[in-house]
Amino acid sequence: MSSQYKVCPLFWADRGSDRRLVNMEALEELLNEGWQILRVDTMPPTELRDNAVAATNVYILEREANDD
């Protein structure tokens, strides 16, 4: 059998007056579909002229491919 891989970034974003965790629902859905976390990497924060972007966690997911 071969494996399939997906990448899912998870990060905070400003939505007006509040902050929201982006891609949390997508990651949860993938995990519920049988994907497993193979590795988690962190991209450091980036500083831009007018604002700062928070660090991003990048989830590398794996699942066995159906070779039917």
C-alpha positions as CSV (number, residue, x, y, z in Angstrom):
1,M,0.0,0.0,0.0
2,S,1.1,3.5,-0.6
3,S,0.4,6.6,1.5
4,Q,-1.2,9.9,0.8
5,Y,-0.1,13.2,2.4
6,K,-1.7,16.6,3.0
7,V,-0.5,19.8,4.6
8,C,-2.8,21.9,6.8
9,P,-1.6,25.2,8.3
10,L,-3.2,26.4,11.5
11,F,-2.8,30.1,12.5
12,W,-4.5,33.0,14.2
13,A,-6.1,35.8,12.2
14,D,-7.6,39.2,13.1
15,R,-11.2,39.4,12.2
16,G,-12.1,43.0,13.1
17,S,-12.2,43.3,16.9
18,D,-11.5,39.6,17.6
19,R,-8.9,36.9,16.7
20,R,-9.9,33.6,15.2
21,L,-8.1,30.3,14.7
22,V,-8.0,29.6,11.0
23,N,-8.3,26.1,9.6
24,M,-9.2,24.4,12.9
25,E,-12.4,23.0,11.4
26,A,-10.5,21.7,8.3
27,L,-7.9,19.9,10.5
28,E,-10.6,18.4,12.7
29,E,-12.5,17.1,9.6
30,L,-9.3,15.5,8.1
31,L,-8.6,13.8,11.5
32,N,-12.2,12.5,11.6
33,E,-11.7,11.1,8.0
34,G,-8.8,8.9,9.2
35,W,-5.8,11.2,8.5
36,Q,-3.1,11.0,11.1
37,I,-0.6,13.7,12.1
38,L,2.8,12.6,10.9
39,R,4.7,15.8,11.8
40,V,4.1,19.4,13.1
41,D,6.4,22.2,12.1
42,T,6.2,25.9,13.1
43,M,6.8,28.8,10.8
44,P,8.1,31.7,12.8
45,P,6.1,35.0,13.0
46,T,6.7,37.5,10.3
47,E,7.0,41.2,11.0
48,L,5.4,43.5,8.5
49,R,5.5,47.3,8.4
50,D,2.0,47.8,9.9
51,N,1.3,44.6,11.8
52,A,2.8,41.3,12.9
53,V,1.6,37.9,11.8
54,A,1.6,35.2,14.4
55,A,3.5,32.0,14.1
56,T,1.8,29.3,12.0
57,N,1.7,25.6,12.9
58,V,1.9,23.4,9.8
59,Y,0.5,19.9,10.2
60,I,1.7,17.2,7.8
61,L,-1.0,14.5,7.6
62,E,-0.8,10.9,6.3
63,R,-3.2,8.1,5.5
64,E,-3.0,4.9,3.7
65,A,-4.1,5.1,0.0
66,N,-6.8,2.8,-1.3
67,D,-5.1,0.9,-4.1
68,D,-8.3,-0.7,-5.4
